[in-house]
Amino acid sequence: MSESTDPAPSAADRIAAGYAVTGPALELGALLWDGACLPDRQIRIPLSVLNRHGLVAGATGTGKTKTLQLIAEQLSANGVPVFLADIKGDVSGISAPGAANDRTAQRAAEVGQDWQPAGAPAEFYALGGIGPGIPLRATVTGFGPVLMSKVLRLNQTQEQSLGLIFHYADAKGLELVDLKDLRAVVAFLVSDEGKAELKGIGGLSTVTAGVILRALTAFEQQGAGAFFGEPDFDTAEFLRTSADGRGVVSVLELPAVQDRPQLFSTFLMWLLADLYADLPEVGDLDRPKLVFFFDEAHLLFSDASKAFLESITQTVRLIRSKGIGVFLVTQTPKDVPADVLGQLGNRVQHALRAFTPDDAKALKATAKTFPNSEYDLEELLTQLGTGEAVVTVLSERGAPTPVAATRLRAPQSLMGPVGAAELDRAVKSSPLWPRYAEPVDRESAYERISAEQAAAEAAAEAAAAEAEAAKRAEKQAKEQAKEAAKEAAKGRRGAPRQEESLARQVVGSGLFRSLARSVGTQLGREISRSLFGTAKRRR
């Protein structure tokens, strides 16, 4: 048997072999090796591994947003719905066909791309209607006490108390729709009327209630009040496909709230938790059911509490089995907590800058996080041009692919935001607009507690008025009885004195004395008897 005369594969061949895919895949671009772009050696990501999450990182201006746009539009073309959190407002162009120009043609020729302008079916959303988009709202009840405790940064004791508050509201049929409902229930349970309500199951201290109320106030000041309410958004809307089978790209417009990261973080937590709760376990699929992209992901973790980070880590770890992929887009990997970074299987690293000692340290640390490479990564990461990146993903069998310097393809959709008027037309023409546009403020906990308190106050006022009226009536009756008694007593004393006075007048008169002298006569005797009221004797 003769020895093989085939030459040993080159380093470029070895790298390219790691990206050979048999199933459906996304086309990222062409391999860069030894200063040349090799269009016959394509770098791909298998669709089946996109639920293993990923990271797109790089310094400002290196092309991160265009990379997520490239991946998102290909996912849509393959029937996979996409969610984009658009912090800066510059990815709305994914809904419109791109514009052909010399730069696009040159890039397509370099990487072996058959570039054709194409937009993706898109829906545009806004948190609570803050900014252009279909309003996204959630009820406080739907949000739940665990997530609310985390975003309010409550300690364990306070979290348990908030759980009791939710339990009480549920048991009493008090719907917690918005933040004023939650505030009303908390205030009621520490009032004189409500203190006894939770006594049997631990009670709610005034101090803990004060902490919760202050945290709610601070949360509202970040604009969270607009997010909580009805109609409650159904997160299954993000799983839709268009009539032609393409995945719908849901773009959450966040420029109006980019300075309020706690609000954005709240939405992320609710959204992922809601999807996780509703979706069945599916394991590994040939393509994901939904892929999230969170641009400017460092805002997600900025000033985050330990509990919040733990919740994010757990959610990212577990939601993979639901067929959901999560891609974080940020400047450096150090923006992402290590526990979260460890859950990311796919990575597109754009150029890093090393202008300061801290930058150099971050560069060295980033290079060490990659698998063994044919490249000098510390040098390469500072020399990449715009639209170029170092890539490593998971292969179809789940193993990391070789590190590949890649010149990325150009997106086929518009690389920039659409006009405000066009965006407004897209929002208003959506079939979801009539369903979610107008807020609904129906009777909930706040109104019920207010009505009951008003009724109690009215009843108390009526009882007080009735008691006062009864008191006045009793006093009047006593006075009338007293007057009647006086009159009765006066009447009894007055009649004898009148008769006595009249008798004295008669006896003292001259006529009486004259008649008395005639007492011997019969006539005098009869008159005397009649005057004294005696009857004439019969003989």
QUIPESUL-V974759 format. One record per backbone hydrogen bond with DSSP energy under -0.5 kcal/mol. CO is the residue of the C=O (numbers start at 0). NH is the residue of the N-H. E is the energy in kcal/mol with one decimal. If there is no record, write none. Layout:
BEGIN
CO:NH:E
CO:NH:E
END
This chain:
BEGIN
9:13:-2.5
10:14:-2.4
11:15:-2.6
12:16:-2.3
13:17:-0.9
14:17:-1.0
15:18:-1.7
16:19:-1.3
23:46:-2.3
25:27:-0.7
25:44:-1.9
27:408:-2.8
28:42:-3.0
29:406:-2.7
30:32:-0.5
30:37:-3.1
32:35:-1.8
35:32:-2.7
35:37:-0.5
36:38:-0.7
37:30:-0.8
37:40:-2.0
39:41:-0.6
40:30:-2.4
41:43:-0.5
42:27:-2.4
42:28:-1.3
44:25:-2.8
45:48:-1.5
46:49:-1.4
46:287:-0.6
48:51:-1.8
49:52:-0.7
51:344:-2.0
52:344:-0.7
52:345:-1.4
53:327:-2.3
54:56:-0.5
54:347:-2.9
55:329:-2.1
56:349:-3.8
58:61:-1.6
61:386:-2.2
62:66:-1.8
63:67:-2.3
64:68:-1.9
65:69:-2.3
66:70:-2.4
67:71:-2.7
68:72:-2.4
69:73:-1.4
70:74:-2.3
71:75:-2.3
72:76:-2.0
73:77:-1.4
74:79:-2.8
75:78:-1.9
75:246:-2.3
78:80:-0.6
80:290:-1.6
81:249:-3.4
82:292:-2.5
83:85:-0.9
83:251:-3.2
84:86:-1.0
84:294:-1.3
85:253:-2.6
90:93:-1.7
91:94:-1.6
92:95:-1.9
92:413:-1.4
93:119:-2.7
95:413:-2.4
97:99:-0.5
100:104:-2.4
101:105:-2.7
102:106:-2.5
103:107:-2.5
104:108:-2.1
105:109:-2.1
106:110:-1.9
107:111:-0.8
107:112:-2.7
112:114:-1.3
120:248:-3.1
122:250:-3.3
123:133:-2.8
124:252:-2.9
125:127:-0.6
125:128:-1.2
125:135:-2.5
126:129:-2.3
128:130:-1.2
133:125:-2.2
134:136:-0.6
135:127:-2.2
136:232:-3.0
137:228:-1.7
138:142:-2.0
139:143:-2.1
143:147:-1.7
144:148:-2.2
145:149:-1.7
146:150:-2.5
147:151:-1.9
148:153:-2.5
149:152:-0.7
154:158:-2.8
155:159:-2.2
156:160:-2.0
157:161:-2.4
158:162:-2.0
159:163:-1.8
160:164:-2.0
161:165:-2.4
162:166:-2.4
163:167:-2.9
164:168:-2.5
165:169:-2.4
166:170:-2.6
167:171:-2.2
168:173:-3.1
169:172:-1.0
172:174:-0.9
174:176:-1.1
174:444:-2.6
175:140:-2.7
176:139:-0.9
177:180:-0.8
177:181:-1.4
178:182:-2.5
179:183:-2.0
180:184:-2.1
181:185:-2.3
182:186:-2.5
183:187:-2.2
184:188:-2.2
185:189:-0.7
186:189:-0.7
187:190:-1.5
187:193:-0.6
190:194:-1.6
193:196:-1.6
194:197:-0.6
195:198:-0.7
197:200:-1.4
197:202:-2.4
198:201:-1.1
204:208:-2.4
205:209:-2.2
206:210:-2.0
207:211:-2.4
208:212:-2.5
209:213:-2.3
210:214:-2.3
211:215:-2.3
212:216:-2.0
213:217:-2.3
214:218:-2.2
215:219:-2.4
216:220:-1.7
217:221:-0.6
218:221:-1.1
218:223:-1.4
219:222:-2.2
222:225:-1.0
223:226:-0.8
223:227:-1.3
226:137:-1.9
226:228:-0.5
229:439:-2.4
232:234:-0.7
233:236:-2.2
234:237:-1.6
235:238:-1.8
236:239:-1.0
239:247:-2.1
241:244:-2.0
245:241:-3.4
247:81:-1.9
247:249:-0.7
248:122:-2.3
248:250:-0.7
249:83:-3.2
249:251:-0.6
250:124:-2.8
250:252:-0.8
251:85:-2.4
251:253:-0.6
253:256:-1.7
254:257:-0.9
256:259:-2.2
259:262:-0.9
259:263:-1.5
260:264:-3.1
261:265:-2.2
262:266:-2.1
263:267:-2.3
264:268:-2.6
265:269:-2.5
266:270:-3.0
267:271:-2.7
268:272:-2.3
269:273:-2.9
270:274:-2.3
271:275:-2.7
272:276:-2.2
273:277:-1.7
274:278:-2.7
288:80:-0.6
289:324:-2.6
290:82:-2.6
291:326:-2.8
292:84:-2.8
292:294:-0.7
293:296:-0.5
293:328:-2.4
295:298:-1.9
296:299:-1.1
296:300:-1.0
297:301:-1.0
300:303:-1.8
304:308:-2.2
305:309:-2.4
306:310:-2.0
307:311:-2.4
308:312:-2.6
309:313:-2.3
310:314:-2.5
311:315:-2.8
312:316:-2.1
313:317:-2.4
314:318:-2.6
315:319:-0.5
317:320:-1.2
318:321:-1.4
318:323:-1.5
319:322:-1.8
320:281:-2.9
320:282:-1.8
322:288:-2.6
322:289:-1.3
324:291:-3.3
325:53:-2.4
326:293:-2.5
327:55:-2.9
327:329:-0.5
328:296:-3.1
329:57:-0.8
330:57:-0.9
331:334:-2.1
332:335:-1.9
336:339:-0.5
336:340:-2.9
337:341:-2.1
339:342:-1.9
340:343:-1.6
345:54:-2.0
346:391:-2.1
347:56:-2.2
347:349:-0.7
348:389:-3.2
350:58:-2.8
355:359:-2.4
356:360:-2.3
357:361:-2.4
358:362:-2.6
359:363:-2.2
360:364:-2.2
361:365:-2.4
362:366:-2.4
363:367:-1.6
364:368:-0.7
365:368:-1.2
366:369:-1.2
374:376:-1.1
375:379:-2.8
376:380:-3.0
378:381:-0.9
378:382:-0.6
379:382:-1.5
379:383:-1.1
380:351:-2.4
384:387:-1.8
386:407:-2.4
388:390:-0.5
388:405:-3.4
389:348:-3.2
390:403:-2.7
391:346:-2.4
392:400:-3.1
393:45:-0.5
394:397:-2.2
398:394:-3.2
403:390:-2.8
404:31:-3.5
405:388:-2.4
405:407:-0.7
406:29:-2.0
411:97:-2.6
411:117:-2.4
413:415:-1.6
418:422:-2.6
419:423:-2.4
420:424:-2.2
421:425:-2.2
422:426:-2.2
423:427:-2.7
424:428:-1.9
426:429:-1.1
429:432:-1.2
429:433:-0.5
431:435:-1.8
432:436:-2.4
439:229:-0.6
439:441:-0.6
443:447:-2.7
444:448:-3.0
445:449:-2.5
446:450:-2.7
447:451:-2.6
448:452:-2.7
449:453:-2.6
450:454:-2.7
451:455:-2.6
452:456:-2.6
453:457:-2.6
454:458:-2.8
455:459:-2.5
456:460:-2.6
457:461:-2.7
458:462:-2.7
459:463:-2.5
460:464:-2.5
461:465:-2.6
462:466:-2.5
463:467:-2.3
464:468:-2.5
465:469:-2.6
466:470:-2.2
467:471:-2.5
468:472:-2.6
469:473:-2.5
470:474:-2.3
471:475:-2.6
472:476:-2.7
473:477:-2.3
474:478:-2.4
475:479:-2.7
476:480:-2.5
477:481:-2.4
478:482:-2.4
479:483:-2.6
480:484:-2.3
481:485:-2.2
482:486:-2.5
483:487:-2.5
484:488:-2.5
485:489:-2.5
486:490:-2.2
487:491:-1.9
488:492:-1.7
489:493:-1.6
490:494:-1.2
491:495:-0.5
492:496:-0.8
493:497:-1.4
494:498:-1.9
495:499:-3.0
496:500:-2.3
497:501:-2.0
498:502:-2.2
499:503:-2.3
500:504:-2.0
501:505:-2.1
502:506:-3.0
503:507:-2.4
505:508:-1.1
508:512:-1.8
509:513:-2.1
510:514:-2.7
511:515:-2.7
512:516:-1.6
513:517:-0.7
514:517:-0.9
515:518:-1.5
517:520:-1.7
520:524:-1.5
521:525:-1.8
522:526:-2.2
523:527:-2.4
524:528:-2.0
525:529:-2.2
526:530:-2.8
527:531:-1.8
528:533:-3.3
529:532:-0.7
END
